Amino acid sequence: MLDADMNLCYWTLKCNRSVRWDQGLKTLVALTASGTAIAALSVWARYPIVWQVISVVACVASVIHSVYFPSEKLTRISGLVATWKELSIDYELLWQKYDQLSSSEAWKEFEATKRRERTIDESQFPVDNKLREKAVQHVLRKRGLA
């Protein structure tokens, strides 16, 4: 249950961070792209270096966005959050239903829930140890174990 809770917290933090970066980079690219029309204004004629810097920043932001925050990556991370949330709830309900896994019925329910973890593929995402530690500490505080 604690593992599922920690993974839910970790992937939620990772998803929130990715979404913030995704939105920020999209906003930057949109603002600078719309600046193309503004570039024709005479104000940029007086400050050509500013426009060149903005153009370079827009290009770099566009490349970073497409490499590090493709939509399928965000979709996969959101899917991991949903999967871990479902498992976390199932473990929580199992914990509430049985105080121990001593009965065969309890053990079967636990095994079925545990086996669903096999379908989770996190291999395409590097582990962020700082974020993982933050998730662990959050779960420990939440459960009164800190």
C-alpha positions as CSV (number, residue, x, y, z in Angstrom):
1,M,0.0,0.0,0.0
2,L,2.8,2.4,0.8
3,D,4.6,1.6,-2.4
4,A,1.5,2.3,-4.4
5,D,0.9,5.5,-2.4
6,M,4.5,6.6,-3.0
7,N,4.4,5.8,-6.7
8,L,1.1,7.7,-7.0
9,C,2.7,10.7,-5.3
10,Y,5.9,10.5,-7.4
11,W,4.1,10.2,-10.8
12,T,1.7,13.0,-9.8
13,L,4.6,15.3,-9.0
14,K,6.4,14.3,-12.2
15,C,3.2,14.9,-14.2
16,N,2.6,18.3,-12.6
17,R,6.2,19.3,-13.4
18,S,6.0,18.1,-17.0
19,V,2.7,19.9,-17.6
20,R,4.0,23.1,-16.2
21,W,7.1,22.9,-18.5
22,D,4.9,21.9,-21.4
23,Q,2.6,24.9,-20.9
24,G,5.4,27.3,-20.3
25,L,7.3,26.3,-23.5
26,K,4.1,26.3,-25.6
27,T,3.3,29.8,-24.3
28,L,6.8,31.0,-25.0
29,V,6.7,29.6,-28.6
30,A,3.3,31.1,-29.1
31,L,4.3,34.5,-27.9
32,T,7.4,34.6,-30.0
33,A,5.7,33.2,-33.0
34,S,3.0,35.9,-32.8
35,G,5.9,38.3,-32.5
36,T,6.7,37.7,-36.2
37,A,4.0,40.1,-37.2
38,I,5.3,42.6,-34.7
39,A,8.8,42.2,-36.1
40,A,7.7,44.1,-39.1
41,L,7.1,47.2,-36.9
42,S,9.8,49.8,-36.9
43,V,10.5,49.4,-33.2
44,W,12.5,46.3,-34.0
45,A,14.5,48.2,-36.6
46,R,16.0,50.2,-33.7
47,Y,16.7,47.1,-31.6
48,P,17.6,44.3,-34.1
49,I,19.6,42.3,-31.5
50,V,16.6,42.0,-29.2
51,W,14.5,40.5,-32.0
52,Q,17.4,38.1,-32.9
53,V,17.7,37.0,-29.3
54,I,13.9,36.4,-29.1
55,S,14.0,34.4,-32.3
56,V,16.8,32.2,-31.0
57,V,15.0,31.7,-27.7
58,A,11.8,30.7,-29.6
59,C,13.7,28.2,-31.8
60,V,15.4,26.6,-28.7
61,A,12.1,26.5,-26.8
62,S,10.5,24.8,-29.8
63,V,13.2,22.1,-30.0
64,I,13.2,21.5,-26.3
65,H,9.5,21.2,-26.3
66,S,9.4,18.7,-29.1
67,V,12.3,16.6,-27.7
68,Y,11.5,16.6,-23.9
69,F,7.7,17.1,-23.8
70,P,6.1,15.3,-26.7
71,S,2.4,14.8,-26.2
72,E,2.7,11.0,-26.0
73,K,5.1,11.4,-23.1
74,L,2.6,13.5,-21.2
75,T,-0.1,11.0,-22.0
76,R,2.0,8.1,-20.7
77,I,2.8,9.9,-17.5
78,S,-0.8,10.7,-17.0
79,G,-1.6,7.1,-17.5
80,L,0.9,6.1,-14.9
81,V,-0.8,8.5,-12.4
82,A,-4.1,6.9,-13.2
83,T,-2.8,3.4,-12.8
84,W,-1.1,4.0,-9.5
85,K,-4.1,5.9,-8.2
86,E,-6.3,2.9,-9.0
87,L,-3.8,0.5,-7.3
88,S,-3.4,2.8,-4.3
89,I,-7.2,2.9,-3.8
90,D,-7.4,-0.9,-4.2
91,Y,-4.6,-1.5,-1.6
92,E,-6.3,1.0,0.7
93,L,-9.6,-0.8,0.5
94,L,-7.9,-4.1,1.0
95,W,-6.2,-2.7,4.1
96,Q,-9.5,-1.4,5.4
97,K,-11.2,-4.7,4.7
98,Y,-8.6,-7.0,6.3
99,D,-6.2,-6.1,9.1
100,Q,-4.0,-9.0,8.1
101,L,-3.6,-11.1,5.0
102,S,-4.0,-14.3,7.0
103,S,-7.2,-15.6,5.3
104,S,-7.0,-17.2,1.9
105,E,-9.6,-14.7,0.6
106,A,-7.6,-11.7,1.7
107,W,-4.4,-13.2,0.2
108,K,-6.1,-13.9,-3.2
109,E,-7.3,-10.3,-3.3
110,F,-3.9,-9.0,-2.5
111,E,-2.2,-11.3,-5.1
112,A,-4.7,-10.1,-7.8
113,T,-3.9,-6.5,-7.0
114,K,-0.2,-7.0,-6.8
115,R,-0.1,-8.9,-10.1
116,R,-1.7,-5.8,-11.8
117,E,1.6,-4.0,-11.1
118,R,3.2,-6.2,-13.8
119,T,1.5,-4.2,-16.5
120,I,3.1,-0.9,-15.4
121,D,6.0,0.1,-17.6
122,E,8.0,3.0,-16.2
123,S,11.2,2.0,-18.1
124,Q,11.1,4.9,-20.5
125,F,11.4,7.4,-17.8
126,P,14.6,8.0,-15.8
127,V,14.1,8.1,-12.1
128,D,14.3,11.5,-10.4
129,N,15.8,10.6,-7.0
130,K,15.1,14.1,-5.5
131,L,11.4,13.8,-6.6
132,R,11.2,10.2,-5.4
133,E,12.6,11.3,-2.0
134,K,10.0,14.1,-1.9
135,A,7.3,11.6,-2.6
136,V,8.5,9.2,0.1
137,Q,8.6,12.0,2.7
138,H,5.1,13.1,1.6
139,V,3.7,9.6,2.1
140,L,5.5,9.2,5.5
141,R,4.0,12.4,6.7
142,K,0.6,11.6,5.3
143,R,0.6,8.2,7.1
144,G,2.0,9.6,10.3
145,L,5.2,7.6,9.9
146,A,7.7,10.4,9.7
